[in-house]
């Protein structure tokens, strides 16, 4: 392999990695927001992503919606599902030990996975071709329109989220609750409502990722959320859990690392590399790339 | 009360005995003018469609033979036993066929596990079994590597598909450089790839890349980009349709236009949905049978099958039909209804012409036979060619 083709390979894998990474980033955002606000690793988050993909499937096949309305439909539906899950499963446990809530989250995850198998059968479904892929070539690199779509939609959603969190009243309240829930309550913030809002936002981002994956890979199944859920969790930890820009960065890094490992070593090492990153980051920088080392108050 | 029960039970026993004798009398009288062949097949349960096709096809075969005057001056008679798609039930069904119905040969089961489970029964009774679709190597060969005397199959074993596709790649597609993409979680896929590699290398070709994936993977772009850089003339993906669909789609998405090929794991109506019809153009897979094969034998079979059952024969029907005809042929050659002589005659079968190609048994009772190459054209499976061994 000469240098020219190596550089070209590298650039091509970078493109593959970024589109995969945007998906991880969208899921990781939900993990990080929910952790930021109630210190819960929501293991059901990967399944919300699956739920979103199925909602998109329902919207496009049964309701006959086109791409953008289907995306919005799935985001709204998953947002509502997120609120219900928080209300039913997590709120009663608000003051329980953290391990109990964590186990509840795993229970919710299984409930969603096998509930969907019951409703939709374990057979994979194929998404209707609502967004045809066109291939663009420049300088020997190949980008298809779906990859551009994923990147653009992810960027728009992340920009929207950043705006909500930093510039709106709800966002300010979220940051306040995340910083100190009791003090926020004393300031007259309705904590329950803010937590519901956080779940709604995080879930709808995961749903958007689900619909994008449905369009991109053309195939969805009830257990599709397991692996991406775990990878997105690693991405959130990598960037610094609880930190929103960290989740985006972590997601993109994960995507690129996976593409590079598959492209230059072997695809069978890909998952090992992802989980290796988790171990390394926990050993050497547990607060993540963008995290500050804050001592936990006891 | 107690006495009445006793009387009743004695009556029952008497009735049972009478029916047994009656049964015996009936069969011995009939045995003079018919030759009984059993079918231990899946009429109910998860694989019921396999058994239904097999039953239709065997019945058609025997009707045709009988219309031409039968065998050794006798009519062929089919005795069907349902194995409910289960290994344990297959053994019971086999027991019934060989002990009660006294058949001279058994066709079925289609499921490898069911054939293996019932082996002891038919071997003990010295009655041959020919499985139309049992692809597991252990159907005919024991763990000790010895051929099981009374066990045969009508299909080729899985890895043979790799050999066939290598010949097709070399001779028809004129491929010199092939990349392999293997499902690392499946023995089926690894077996096909291994045989492909050996045959293709022996034919003078080069394997330029050997990559693998796992079931349930969804992103193959990175691996495919790597494969693309090696400039292969063809990519061999002997996986199952779910991942294959995504692989073909993503390969076309990143601009890989060379032919792609695989084994019968591709044979699913879901594949064109997942991959997209245009992406599937210029892809091929190997199969045991195609109803579109234009040999006269097959055309006649398809026409007769359609006339009798109002549907196209599938691969299970074709292989069951060939199994039935192989048994008839063996009885003719043996010129006897002695089960051991029929078995010996079947083992010596060479150059037999079936609807799914010619059959010659090797010393492991596996048929050396033709394979079919199916090509996708705008999402439709079309018969491309038949490859003879």
Interface residues (C-beta under 8 A of the other chain):
Chain A: X1 X5 X9 X12 X13 X16 X17 X20 X124 X126 X129 X133 X135 X137 X142 X144 X146 X213 X217 X218 X219 X223 X224 X227 X258 X259 X260 X261 X262 X263 X264 X266 X267 X268 X270
Chain B: X184 X211 X212 X213 X214 X216 X217 X218 X219 X220 X221 X222 X223 X225 X226 X229 X242 X245 X246 X249 X250 X253 X254 X255 X270 X273 X274 X275 X276
